[in-house]
Amino acid sequence: MGAIMKIAVCVKPIKTELVFPNEGRNEAYVINPYDLHAFEKAIELKAMAGCELICVSMGAIGTQYLLTKMIAMGADDALLLCDMAFAGSDTVATSYVLSRAIRSIGGVDLVICGDRSIDGETGQVVYGLSEELGYQCIGRAERFLSAEGELVVAEQRSQDMINQIRFSLPAVVSFCEFSLKTPEISLVALKKARRKGIKVLEHGDIDADRTKCGLFGSKTKVLNIKSDLLKKGAGFVEGSTFDKVSVILDVIMDRKPQLNT
């Protein structure tokens, strides 16, 4: 490992309405809350150990602005993996594509991720990355305590205990908490980040085998999608208090009360 630790933080764009369903926001995407928390811990480690921090994301071209924000918040660089060859990737294909991107950076000592994504909730990509890269995996981390040379000390959650662990690099570390707060970014930092720009890479740029990406490389096949949501109507309950209570009990007991609609 070189004198300066090189960190790759994997972040996923999530549709805004999935994260903030009751808020009208003018952005189509936000960073996956688990990844945002992991990024914040990576920034803490950077302040502690003087690391080089690179964000890696796979998504549509319209999500570049999220990576610009990550640079404004403290990342040194950012890569957006955007290629039709990546479309439809399951956790297996996603792990492969991200691992190829991380290898293309060169010399990455530590990969940091959120434990899962709020839209998929599989929690598998972290371990897939570890397998693809051949790095040891440290899951359910709470925070970094120190980093010296090739040794890192962190706190890790284990059921009802917090363990202090020391591990050597290279490694993949995932954080199990999430963050829903809106980061405060200065206009000056955002302007500098925009000037830097985001590198957009396709499968050829990361030397990825197209047959292992997207739908071709996915082990999961979606056969059908349908909605089982029941549409419920509204009605008014008339009569005495006893009548109203009776109707409420009928609803609770699923006895199909008669309502005046």
C-alpha positions, -999 to +999 in steps of 0.1 A: +000+000+000+012+035-008+018+063+016-018+076+012-047+052+016-070+051-014-107+046-006-135+038-030-170+045-017-199+029-036-230+050-038-264+042-054-289+067-068-324+060-055-356+076-068-365+104-045-401+093-039-389+060-024-368+078+002-390+109+008-426+098-002-443+127+016-420+155+004-422+174-029-385+176-039-372+190-072-346+163-076-354+130-093-328+110-074-310+111-040-282+090-027-292+057-010-294+066+027-272+037+037-245+048+013-248+084+024-241+073+060-212+052+048-198+082+029-200+103+060-179+077+078-154+077+050-151+115+052-143+110+089-116+085+081-102+109+055-099+136+081-083+112+105-058+095+081-054+118+051-069+094+025-078+098-012-115+092-016-132+083-048-170+077-052-182+050-076-218+048-088-237+029-114-267+048-128-283+069-155-265+099-170-290+122-152-276+112-118-243+130-124-254+159-102-254+135-072-217+127-076-210+164-081-225+169-046-203+141-032-172+159-045-185+192-029-189+172+004-153+160+004-147+133-022-116+138-044-130+122-075-161+104-088-169+078-114-203+072-130-208+038-146-233+044-174-239+020-202-269+001-216-248-030-210-253-025-173-291-022-175-310-048-156-281-059-134-290-080-103-267-082-073-243-106-090-239-084-121-237-052-100-210-067-079-190-076-110-194-042-127-185-023-095-154-045-089-142-039-124-145-002-119-126-004-086-099-024-102-097+002-130-089+029-105-059+009-093-044+006-058-077+008-039-070-002-003-104+001+012-139-002-003-167+014+018-205+007+012-238+010+028-251-023+041-280-023+016-301-002-007-335+011+004-351+000-029-337-036-030-329-045+006-309-075-004-277-067+014-257-089-010-236-065-031-211-059-002-203-096+000-203-100-038-177-071-041-156-088-014-156-120-034-149-104-068-120-083-054-106-110-031-107-085-002-118-095+033-152-082+043-160-064+075-198-060+079-220-040+102-194-014+111-203+015+134-173+038+130-136+040+123-114+046+153-079+048+137-059+039+107-021+034+106-002+019+077-021-012+067-041-016+099-075-001+106-094-001+139-131+001+138-162-006+160-185-033+147-220-042+159-227-078+169-262-084+181-264-065+214-226-058+216-202-034+200-168-050+192-136-032+187-118-049+158-084-044+141-081-056+105-055-053+077-060-039+042-072-044+016-108-048+028-145-041+021-164-024+050-201-019+052-221+003+075-255-008+088-269+026+097-285+051+074-288+089+071-319+108+059-306+143+066-300+167+037-262+175+036-253+212+038-232+221+008-217+255+003-221+272-031-184+277-034-177+240-029-205+231-053-191+254-079-156+239-076-170+204-079-189+213-111-156+226-126-140+192-118-166+172-136-176+136-134-159+108-153-185+087-172-174+051-180-188+024-202-180-014-200-150-011-223-135+016-201-133-008-171-124-038-192-157-056-182-169-087-200-203-077-215-217-111-209-212-107-171-230-073-170-267-063-170-293-089-179-267-112-195-248-115-163-277-116-139-287-148-122-321-135-112-348-134-138-380-114-133-408-134-149-438-112-140-446-081-120-481-073-107-496-052-080-516-067-051-525-034-036-562-032-027-581+000-034-601+011-004-631+034-005-643+059+021-677+062+037-697+079+064-712+062+095-745+075+106-766+068+136-760+066+174-726+062+191-736+025+195-742+021+158-708+038+149-689+016+174-706-015+159-695-005+124-659+000+136-659-034+153-672-049+120-643-034+101-618-047+127-633-082+126-636-080+088-673-085+088-679-061+058-702-035+074-726-015+053-715+021+049-732+051+034-709+062+006 
